[in-house]
Amino acid sequence: MPALAACAAMAATAGAFTLYARVAPPWIVLGWIGLVPWLALLDATPSWRGTVLAGLAMCGAFVLAVFWWFVVGMQAYTGAPLAVVVLALLLVAPLILQPQLLPFALARRTARLRGAGFWRTTIAGAAIYVGAEWACPKLFADTLGHGLHASAWMRQAADLAGAPGLTFVLVIANECALAVVQALRRNDARAAGTPAVVVAALVTALLGYGAWRGRTLALATAPPVTATVVQADIAHYGQLAADLGTYEATRRILDTHFALSTDALAAGGVDLLIWPETVYPTTFGSPKTADGAALDREIAAFVANAHVPLVFGSYDVEDDDEFNAAVFLEPPTGGPLAFETYRKASLFPLTERVPAWLEWDVVRRWLPWLGTWKPGRGAQVLPLHLADGRTLQVNPLICYDAVDPRLALAGARRGAEVIVTLSNDSWFPAGAHLHLVVAAFRSIETRRPQIRATNTGISAVIDPTGALLATADVDRRATLRATVAPVRDASTLMLAWGDWFGPVALALGVVLLAARGRTPGSGA
């Protein structure tokens, strides 16, 4: 294929997924056909070298088109020249941003050279696509299946195999769509029939399962809980501290949250108050200064006077290690102040944690923005005692925790009735929607409601079907008041088997690639 046509094919696929990434009903169809131009390019590529180049080039095109906001955010965060950031991301794109595209391209070519027919090649390729995403976890844990969140019915199948299961379906559908196009170009309507029927069957199966699951989803729920989420729209705490001083910056953040919370509580009937990640940008309960101790007492007094428990983001410390934490602070019941703390388990690479092999003084001098936090122990379920005497079992997640299904699944297995997610998405505001959608899949997989608080958006209340019951958009100061029914019990295949589909898909893909020759009825 000429270079210009190859570039056009990759641009078409990258453009299709830029629109698909909006996760909105008008664009959902692109998930079913968006790969077709690139798949056609792979079919027309005659050599291994060309296949590798097409895979790597597609990685770069996809990242620049779909994750442009990450490029801008990293440039702002690190202060590096834009060209340096772009080059760095293109270099790591096949490793941590879109690692599945090159193995997928190579798997398709391998299958065909080993004599596989259309269906074995299609299934092997889809399996390697999903398996590679599992074997080489992506920075944002994104996958094509997340785009089906736009369909209230299609997304329900995520309780079987997670978003990777939906991706597997979409890759097969794209291969079938290409086969239909190629058959029609040959004026072979008969050859187009079977793949067209398969696409229709996949669409029908997802819609049918979602409709059935929605009607039969019988969850044992506790009495409803009314929560208020505060989104103060205050960003870049470090810059605020540099401009005002550490104490005055913390003072402004707290005063804003106190005021918004007081207004929300005035209406009455609030069981739980939630503030976002690191809203209190210092250690709570282990003050570093006299001013810090006074602020700790002020927060505790606010909760005592409100008679409502508060979950908020702060720091925690142990010996010389500091943690990103969620504090569960309850009104006192006659004894000393008591609170529990969850420590964030999944830290964002480099900006929050640094691998041991990079922990050198010279590296930190070159890259002063590197993070210093330590990870927590993993999933936890913390009890929260409400004013009416009930105890709510909460699975706390902090920001990047929400991209890993294992933490939410473990929490649900330990008896969590609701997920509470605290996040700070101010560094990548254009990526806030992706983060919200990925987090919503945790509710579908576990069938637990989720209350999500962010500092600058998108805060949300999510029900067990993944529906967004209420949202506060990016760059908006708001309070969300919503009532959710805590789920005491739920049964899904994801809860029973865990995040199972990725490794199974990888094994299936390897087996299919290892086989030789055409299977009966496999087609050409």
C-alpha positions in Angstrom: 0.0 0.0 0.0 1.4 3.5 -0.9 2.7 5.5 2.1 0.0 8.2 1.6 -2.8 5.6 1.7 -1.3 3.9 4.7 -1.2 7.2 6.6 -4.8 7.9 5.6 -5.9 4.5 6.9 -4.2 5.1 10.3 -5.6 8.6 10.4 -9.1 7.3 9.7 -8.8 4.8 12.6 -7.3 7.3 15.0 -10.0 9.8 14.1 -12.8 7.3 14.6 -11.6 6.5 18.0 -11.1 10.1 18.9 -14.9 10.5 18.4 -15.6 7.1 20.0 -13.7 8.2 23.1 -16.4 10.7 23.8 -18.5 7.8 25.1 -21.7 9.2 23.7 -24.5 7.5 21.8 -23.9 9.1 18.4 -20.4 7.7 18.3 -20.8 4.3 19.8 -21.1 2.7 16.3 -17.5 3.7 15.7 -16.4 1.1 18.2 -17.8 -1.6 15.9 -16.1 -0.3 12.7 -13.3 2.0 13.7 -10.5 -0.5 13.3 -11.5 -1.4 9.8 -9.2 1.1 7.9 -6.2 -0.1 9.9 -7.1 -3.8 9.5 -7.3 -3.2 5.8 -3.8 -1.7 5.9 -2.5 -4.7 7.8 -4.0 -7.1 5.2 -2.3 -5.1 2.4 1.1 -5.1 4.2 3.3 -7.8 2.5 6.2 -8.1 5.0 7.0 -8.5 8.7 8.8 -5.2 8.7 5.8 -3.5 7.3 3.5 -5.1 9.9 5.8 -4.0 12.7 5.9 -0.4 11.3 2.1 -0.4 10.9 1.7 -1.5 14.5 4.1 1.0 15.9 2.7 3.8 13.8 -0.8 3.0 14.9 0.3 3.2 18.5 1.6 6.7 18.0 -1.3 7.9 15.9 -3.8 6.5 18.5 -2.0 8.1 21.4 -1.7 11.6 19.8 -5.3 11.6 18.6 -7.1 10.1 21.7 -4.7 11.1 24.5 -3.7 14.6 23.4 -4.9 15.9 26.8 -2.2 13.8 28.5 0.4 15.4 26.3 -0.8 18.8 27.3 -1.1 17.8 31.0 2.4 16.3 31.2 3.9 19.4 29.6 2.2 21.6 32.1 3.1 19.3 35.1 6.8 18.8 34.2 7.5 22.1 32.5 9.4 20.2 29.8 9.2 21.5 26.2 6.2 20.2 24.3 8.3 18.5 21.7 10.2 16.5 24.4 6.9 15.4 26.0 5.5 14.3 22.6 8.7 12.3 21.8 8.8 10.7 25.2 5.2 9.6 25.0 5.7 8.2 21.5 8.6 6.2 22.7 6.6 4.6 25.6 3.4 4.3 23.7 4.0 0.7 22.6 4.9 -0.2 26.2 2.4 1.4 28.5 -0.1 3.4 26.5 -1.3 1.1 23.7 0.8 -2.1 24.1 -1.8 -4.3 22.4 -1.6 -3.0 18.9 1.7 -4.4 17.8 1.1 -7.9 19.3 -2.3 -7.9 17.6 -0.9 -7.0 14.2 1.8 -9.7 14.6 -0.7 -12.3 15.7 -2.9 -11.8 12.7 0.1 -12.2 10.3 1.3 -15.2 12.2 -2.1 -16.9 12.1 -2.4 -16.5 8.4 1.1 -17.7 7.6 0.4 -20.8 9.7 -2.6 -21.6 7.5 -5.4 -20.3 9.7 -8.6 -19.4 8.1 -10.7 -16.3 8.7 -12.4 -17.4 11.9 -9.3 -18.8 13.7 -7.3 -15.7 12.7 -10.1 -13.4 13.9 -10.5 -15.1 17.3 -6.7 -15.5 17.8 -6.2 -11.8 17.0 -9.0 -10.7 19.3 -7.7 -12.9 22.1 -4.1 -11.6 21.7 -5.4 -8.0 21.6 -7.2 -8.5 25.0 -4.4 -10.7 26.4 -1.7 -8.2 25.6 -3.7 -5.5 27.5 -3.8 -7.8 30.5 -0.1 -8.8 30.3 1.1 -5.3 29.8 -1.2 -3.1 31.9 -1.9 0.3 30.4 -1.2 3.6 32.2 -4.9 4.5 32.1 -6.3 0.9 31.9 -8.4 2.0 28.9 -9.8 -0.5 26.5 -12.2 -0.3 23.6 -15.0 -1.9 25.7 -15.2 1.2 27.9 -16.8 3.1 25.0 -19.9 0.8 25.3 -20.7 2.6 28.6 -22.7 4.9 26.3 -25.2 2.0 25.9 -27.2 1.3 29.1 -27.8 -2.3 27.9 -24.5 -3.2 26.2 -22.3 -2.3 29.2 -24.1 -4.7 31.5 -22.1 -7.7 30.1 -19.1 -6.2 31.9 -20.3 -8.1 35.0 -19.3 -11.3 33.2 -15.9 -10.5 31.8 -15.3 -6.8 32.6 -14.5 -4.2 29.9 -12.0 -6.6 28.3 -14.8 -9.0 27.4 -16.5 -6.2 25.6 -13.3 -5.3 23.8 -13.0 -8.9 22.6 -16.5 -8.6 21.1 -15.6 -5.3 19.4 -12.4 -6.6 17.8 -14.2 -9.6 16.4 -17.0 -7.3 15.1 -14.4 -5.0 13.4 -12.8 -8.1 11.6 -16.2 -9.1 10.5 -17.0 -5.6 9.2 -13.8 -5.7 7.1 -14.7 -9.1 5.7 -18.1 -7.7 4.7 -16.5 -4.8 2.9 -14.0 -6.9 1.1 -16.7 -9.4 0.0 -19.0 -6.7 -1.3 -16.1 -5.2 -3.3 -15.7 -8.6 -4.9 -19.5 -8.6 -5.6 -19.7 -11.7 -3.4 -22.8 -11.1 -1.3 -22.8 -14.7 -0.1 -19.4 -14.4 1.4 -20.5 -11.2 3.2 -23.5 -12.9 4.7 -21.9 -14.9 7.5 -19.7 -12.1 9.0 -22.7 -9.7 8.8 -24.8 -12.2 10.6 -22.1 -12.6 13.3 -22.0 -8.8 13.9 -25.8 -8.7 14.2 -25.7 -11.6 16.6 -23.0 -9.9 18.8 -25.0 -6.7 18.9 -28.2 -8.6 19.7 -26.5 -10.7 22.4 -25.2 -7.6 24.2 -28.5 -5.8 24.0 -30.4 -8.9 25.0 -28.2 -9.7 28.0 -28.3 -6.1 29.1 -32.1 -5.9 28.9 -32.5 -9.2 30.7 -29.9 -8.3 33.4 -31.5 -5.0 34.0 -34.9 -6.6 34.7 -33.6 -9.5 36.8 -31.0 -7.7 38.8 -32.4 -8.4 42.2 -30.0 -6.9 44.8 -30.4 -7.2 48.5 -30.1 -3.6 49.6 -29.9 -1.9 52.9 -32.0 1.2 53.7 -31.0 4.1 51.5 -28.2 6.5 52.4 -28.2 10.2 51.5 -24.7 11.5 50.7 -23.5 15.0 49.9 -20.4 15.4 47.7 -18.5 18.7 47.8 -16.7 19.8 44.6 -15.0 23.2 45.4 -13.3 23.6 42.0 -9.9 24.4 43.6 -7.0 23.1 41.7 -3.2 23.0 41.8 -2.7 23.1 45.5 1.1 23.3 45.1 0.8 26.5 43.1 -1.7 27.9 45.6 0.7 27.3 48.4 3.5 29.0 46.5 1.3 32.0 45.9 -0.3 32.3 49.4 1.9 30.3 51.7 1.2 26.8 52.9 -1.1 27.8 55.8 -3.1 30.3 53.9 -3.6 27.9 51.0 -4.8 25.2 53.4 -7.0 27.8 55.2 -8.7 28.8 51.9 -9.3 25.2 50.8 -10.8 24.3 54.2 -12.9 27.4 54.5 -14.4 26.8 51.0 -15.3 23.3 51.9 -16.7 24.3 55.3 -18.9 26.9 53.6 -20.2 24.6 50.9 -20.8 21.8 53.3 -22.7 24.0 55.8 -25.0 25.2 53.0 -25.6 21.6 51.9 -26.2 20.3 55.5 -28.7 23.1 56.2 -31.4 21.3 54.1 -31.2 18.3 56.6 -31.4 14.6 55.9 -27.7 14.1 55.1 -26.2 10.8 56.3 -22.7 11.2 54.9 -20.4 14.1 53.7 -17.6 13.5 51.2 -14.7 15.7 50.2 -12.2 14.8 47.4 -8.6 13.5 47.3 -5.9 15.4 49.3 -8.4 18.2 50.1 -6.5 18.6 53.3 -3.0 18.7 51.9 -1.1 17.7 55.0 -1.2 14.9 57.5 -4.4 14.5 59.6 -4.0 13.1 63.1 -0.2 13.5 63.0 0.3 17.3 62.7 3.7 18.6 61.7 3.2 22.0 63.2 1.1 23.8 65.8 -1.0 25.3 63.0 -1.6 21.8 61.6 -2.8 20.7 65.0 -5.2 23.6 65.2 -6.6 22.8 61.7 -7.0 19.1 62.8 -9.1 20.3 65.7 -11.1 22.6 63.5 -12.1 19.7 61.1 -13.0 17.5 64.1 -15.1 20.3 65.6 -16.9 20.8 62.3 -17.8 17.1 62.1 -18.9 17.1 65.8 -21.2 20.1 65.3 -22.6 18.7 62.0 -23.4 15.3 63.6 -22.5 13.8 60.2 -19.5 11.6 59.4 -17.0 13.0 56.9 -14.8 11.1 54.4 -12.0 13.3 53.1 -8.6 13.1 51.4 -5.5 13.8 53.4 -2.0 12.5 54.0 -1.0 9.8 56.4 2.5 9.1 57.9 4.3 6.1 59.3 8.0 6.4 60.3 9.5 8.2 57.4 6.9 7.1 54.8 4.0 9.3 53.7 0.8 8.0 52.1 -2.1 9.5 50.1 -5.0 8.7 52.4 -8.7 8.8 52.9 -9.8 9.7 56.4 -13.1 8.4 57.9 -14.0 10.8 60.6 -17.1 10.3 62.7 -18.8 12.6 65.3 -17.5 11.8 68.8 -19.8 9.7 71.0 -18.5 10.7 74.4 -14.9 9.3 74.0 -11.8 10.7 72.4 -11.7 11.6 68.7 -11.6 8.4 66.6 -11.0 8.0 62.9 -9.8 5.4 60.5 -7.6 5.8 57.5 -7.3 4.1 54.1 -4.0 4.4 52.3 -4.1 4.6 48.5 -2.8 1.3 47.0 -2.3 2.2 43.3 0.0 5.1 42.9 0.4 6.9 39.6 3.8 6.1 38.1 6.5 8.8 38.6 4.3 11.6 39.8 3.3 9.7 42.9 5.7 6.8 43.1 9.1 6.0 41.8 10.4 2.5 41.2 13.3 1.5 43.4 15.7 1.3 40.4 15.1 5.0 39.8 15.5 6.1 43.4 18.7 8.1 43.0 19.5 11.6 44.3 20.7 12.6 40.8 17.4 11.5 39.2 15.4 13.6 41.7 17.6 16.6 41.0 16.9 16.2 37.3 13.2 15.5 37.8 12.1 17.5 40.9 8.4 16.7 40.3 8.9 12.9 41.0 6.5 11.6 43.7 7.5 10.4 47.2 4.4 8.6 48.4 4.4 4.9 49.4 1.6 2.5 48.4 -0.9 1.2 51.0 -1.6 -2.5 51.8 -4.4 -3.0 49.3 -8.2 -3.2 49.3 -9.9 -2.4 52.6 -13.5 -2.2 53.8 -14.0 0.4 56.5 -17.1 0.7 58.7 -18.8 4.1 58.9 -21.3 4.7 61.7 -24.2 6.9 60.7 -26.2 9.2 63.0 -29.2 6.9 62.9 -27.2 4.0 64.3 -26.6 2.1 61.1 -23.1 1.0 60.1 -22.2 1.4 56.4 -19.5 -0.9 55.0 -17.4 1.2 52.6 -14.8 0.2 50.0 -12.7 3.4 49.7 -10.8 4.0 46.5 -8.5 7.0 45.8 -8.1 8.2 42.2 -5.8 5.7 40.4 -7.2 2.9 42.6 -10.4 3.0 40.5 -8.7 1.9 37.3 -7.8 -1.5 38.8 -10.8 -3.8 39.0 -9.1 -6.1 41.6 -9.4 -3.5 44.4 -13.1 -3.0 44.0 -13.7 -6.8 43.5 -11.8 -7.5 46.7 -13.7 -4.9 48.6 -17.0 -6.3 47.5 -16.0 -9.8 48.5 -15.1 -8.5 52.0 -18.6 -7.2 52.4 -18.5 -3.6 51.1 -22.0 -2.2 50.5 -20.9 1.0 48.6 -17.8 2.3 46.9 -16.6 5.8 47.8 -14.0 7.2 45.4 -11.9 10.3 46.1 -10.0 11.8 43.1 -8.1 14.8 41.9 -8.3 15.0 38.2 -7.3 18.7 37.9 -4.0 17.9 36.2 -5.8 16.2 33.3 -9.2 17.9 33.1 -9.9 16.7 29.6 -9.3 13.1 30.7 -11.7 13.4 33.6 -14.5 11.8 31.5 -12.4 8.8 30.8 -11.5 8.4 34.5 -15.2 8.6 35.4 -16.2 6.0 32.8 -13.5 3.6 33.9 -14.6 4.0 37.5 -18.2 3.4 36.5 -17.3 -0.1 35.4 -16.2 -0.9 39.0 -19.9 -0.5 39.9 -21.1 -2.7 37.1 -18.6 -5.5 37.9 -19.4 -5.5 41.6 -23.0 -4.3 41.4 -22.3 -1.8 44.1 -23.3 1.9 44.0 -20.5 4.4 43.9 -20.1 7.9 45.3 -17.3 9.8 43.6 -15.9 13.1 44.9 -13.3 15.2 42.9 -11.9 18.6 43.4 -12.6 20.0 39.9 -14.8 17.4 38.3 -16.3 15.1 37.4 -17.9 14.2 40.7 -20.7 11.6 40.3 -23.1 9.2 41.9 -23.2 5.9 40.1 -25.8 3.1 40.5 -25.0 -0.7 40.3 -25.9 -0.6 36.5 -23.2 2.0 35.9 -25.8 4.7 35.3 -24.7 8.3 36.3 -27.5 9.4 38.7 -25.9 12.8 39.3 -22.8 14.6 38.1 -20.9 17.8 38.6 -19.0 18.7 35.5 -15.4 19.9 35.1 -14.5 23.4 36.4 -17.7 23.8 38.3 -18.2 24.6 42.0 -21.1 22.4 43.2 -22.5 20.1 45.8 -24.1 16.8 44.8 -26.9 15.4 47.0 -28.0 11.9 46.1 -29.6 8.9 47.7 -28.1 5.4 47.1 -29.2 2.0 48.3 -26.2 0.1 49.7 -25.9 -3.4 48.3 -25.4 -6.1 50.9 -25.1 -9.0 48.5 -24.6 -9.4 44.8 -23.6 -12.2 42.4 -21.6 -11.7 39.3 -19.1 -13.8 37.4 -16.5 -11.1 38.0 -16.9 -11.4 41.7 -16.7 -15.1 41.5 -13.7 -15.4 39.2 -12.0 -12.1 39.5 -10.4 -10.3 36.5 -10.3 -13.6 34.7 -10.8 -12.8 31.0 -7.4 -11.3 30.1 -5.2 -14.3 31.1 -7.8 -16.7 29.6 -7.8 -14.7 26.3 -4.0 -14.7 26.2 -3.8 -18.4 26.6 -6.5 -19.0 24.0 -4.6 -16.7 21.5 -1.3 -18.6 22.1 -3.0 -22.0 21.5 -4.7 -20.8 18.3 -1.5 -19.4 17.0 0.4 -22.5 17.8 -2.0 -24.7 15.8 -1.3 -25.3 12.1 -3.4 -25.8 9.1 -7.0 -24.9 8.3 -9.8 -26.3 10.4 -12.8 -27.7 8.6 -15.2 -25.0 7.7 -12.9 -22.3 8.9 -13.2 -20.3 5.7 -10.5 -18.4 3.7 
